[in-house]
Amino acid sequence: MCQLLGMNCNIPTDIVFSFTGFATRGGGTDVHHDGWGIAFFEGAGVRHFVDYQAAVRSPIADLIKRYPIKSKNVIAHIRKATQGEVTLENCHPFVRELWGRYWVFAHNGDLKEFAPELDGSFRPVGTTDSELAFCHILQQLRARFGQQLPALAELSAALRELTTAIAAHGTFNMMLSDGSALFTHCSTNLYYVVRKYPFATAKLSDEDVLVDFSEVTTPNDRVAVIVTEPLTTNETWIPFAPGEMRVFVDGEPVDS
Amino acid sequence: MCQLLGMNCNIPTDIVFSFTGFATRGGGTDVHHDGWGIAFFEGAGVRHFVDYQAAVRSPIADLIKRYPIKSKNVIAHIRKATQGEVTLENCHPFVRELWGRYWVFAHNGDLKEFAPELDGSFRPVGTTDSELAFCHILQQLRARFGQQLPALAELSAALRELTTAIAAHGTFNMMLSDGSALFTHCSTNLYYVVRKYPFATAKLSDEDVLVDFSEVTTPNDRVAVIVTEPLTTNETWIPFAPGEMRVFVDGEPVDS
């Protein structure tokens, strides 16, 4: 099993605080030492960092903790290998292009007897069930919507169907983004918090770090953070129901 | 115009020495300050770093200069924008997946009246002629060879045809790799050197840095370095002829 961290905001925000606690679980306070990765959307572009070293020992994770990259959509992952070797090509998140946009995907869980037929338009490079699920999702989206990105409601409905079908094969907590929205699906463990005005002080559960968000934000900022296990001890994390999909846009969940 | 740096080796080698000189041209000794990028193959995986800051001022470029990532195939690029805005999505190298492998591409030059018809299988995310050429190349390869990676000779012949046709539209110095070979095409400026036993000392032209390769290599190591402008002052760089394509495998050019 693995852990997931997602962020969706209304204005580009850095993830240094949340990533600091999260990365500590990659071989520090927890057993997820089989690599890690993070992807930041910046406009239409993506910064993608993956490493098969434990996040607590990775020079690149160290850079991310010190270098405030600002983004409206971020997906991060720390890995405890269940399927697939500990290699770079098996590190999440995965990135592909569809409809002239990059799509970023990460998965927590384990799928059994999951062997969708691929037509070759998106093929896994590594050997994880996760990358296979991602390729299957993109193939199905292109098959359904052709050459055009659909409206958010249509896209969300299609993803709800696809994730429900995949989750029938096992545990499928997942995060997917095209840079405009963050799509999340819960099988077993997923929580979110929306940080907005009036901002308070938050304390990391994995490191002795406090941040007073009122000092580093403006009243208009809104940031949704989604995780497999809550990151702070003094905020109210809202649990997802099993089988629930939520779509985050501009820092909050939307009905879709 | 931009500058390109490629490396192809028989065993995984770090590019710290060559990248140090190259990155200095990104806003230091030269005018290429509109972003930069580098991609390293490690097994089937790729580490991909892009930044729209000048390489001389980028914290990520600084990390690459200090952190010896070992790879058999590397492509780096520093950008002086000619077509497309200075944004992350327009930074080279570009990455796509074809046949279950990642492909990495970077381009130096400028293409005019280049508007190939795309079928949607690979679409540019940014607005450069370079990413358009890359999408066109991958689309044509899949159209020609179907679902299967062809033998190197067939692939090289197809790429020779494609690059010649694209180069009819302007300047097309380019580097392309799938992690097993480095394909290079010269329109105007491309040079290479093969470093092998007995290794000598090399001196960077852009920084006051010397390295004695005999101290950091074994007698079996072989490294080809390919660049748009020679990086060292005391090695013999072999120029490409205009219109020439060369394929590098295991640290040396091969007939194909």
Contacts between the chains, C-beta under 8 A, distances in Angstrom:
chain1	res1	chain2	res2	distance
A	42	B	87	7.9
A	42	B	88	4.6
A	43	B	87	5.4
A	43	B	88	6.0
A	43	B	89	6.1
A	44	B	87	7.3
A	44	B	88	7.7
A	44	B	89	4.2
A	44	B	125	5.2
A	44	B	126	6.6
A	45	B	50	7.0
A	45	B	87	6.2
A	45	B	88	2.8
A	45	B	89	3.6
A	45	B	90	7.7
A	45	B	91	7.0
A	45	B	125	7.2
A	45	B	126	7.2
A	46	B	88	7.4
A	46	B	89	8.0
A	47	B	49	7.8
A	47	B	50	6.7
A	47	B	51	7.9
A	47	B	88	6.9
A	48	B	48	5.5
A	49	B	47	7.8
A	49	B	49	7.8
A	50	B	45	7.0
A	50	B	47	6.7
A	51	B	47	7.9
A	59	B	63	6.6
A	59	B	66	8.0
A	59	B	67	5.0
A	60	B	63	7.0
A	60	B	67	7.6
A	63	B	59	6.6
A	63	B	60	7.0
A	63	B	63	5.3
A	66	B	59	8.0
A	67	B	59	5.0
A	67	B	60	7.6
A	87	B	42	8.0
A	87	B	43	5.4
A	87	B	44	7.3
A	87	B	45	6.2
A	88	B	42	4.6
A	88	B	43	6.0
A	88	B	44	7.7
A	88	B	45	2.8
A	88	B	46	7.5
A	88	B	47	6.9
A	89	B	43	6.1
A	89	B	44	4.2
A	89	B	45	3.6
A	89	B	46	8.0
A	90	B	45	7.7
A	91	B	45	7.0
A	95	B	95	7.5
A	96	B	97	6.3
A	97	B	96	6.3
A	97	B	122	7.0
A	97	B	123	6.5
A	97	B	125	6.1
A	99	B	123	6.8
A	100	B	123	4.0
A	100	B	124	6.3
A	100	B	125	5.7
A	101	B	125	6.3
A	102	B	125	5.9
A	120	B	99	8.0
A	120	B	142	7.9
A	120	B	147	4.7
A	121	B	121	6.5
A	122	B	97	7.0
A	123	B	97	6.5
A	123	B	99	6.8
A	123	B	100	4.0
A	124	B	100	6.3
A	125	B	44	5.2
A	125	B	45	7.2
A	125	B	97	6.1
A	125	B	100	5.7
A	125	B	101	6.2
A	125	B	102	5.9
A	126	B	44	6.6
A	126	B	45	7.2
A	142	B	120	7.9
A	147	B	120	4.7
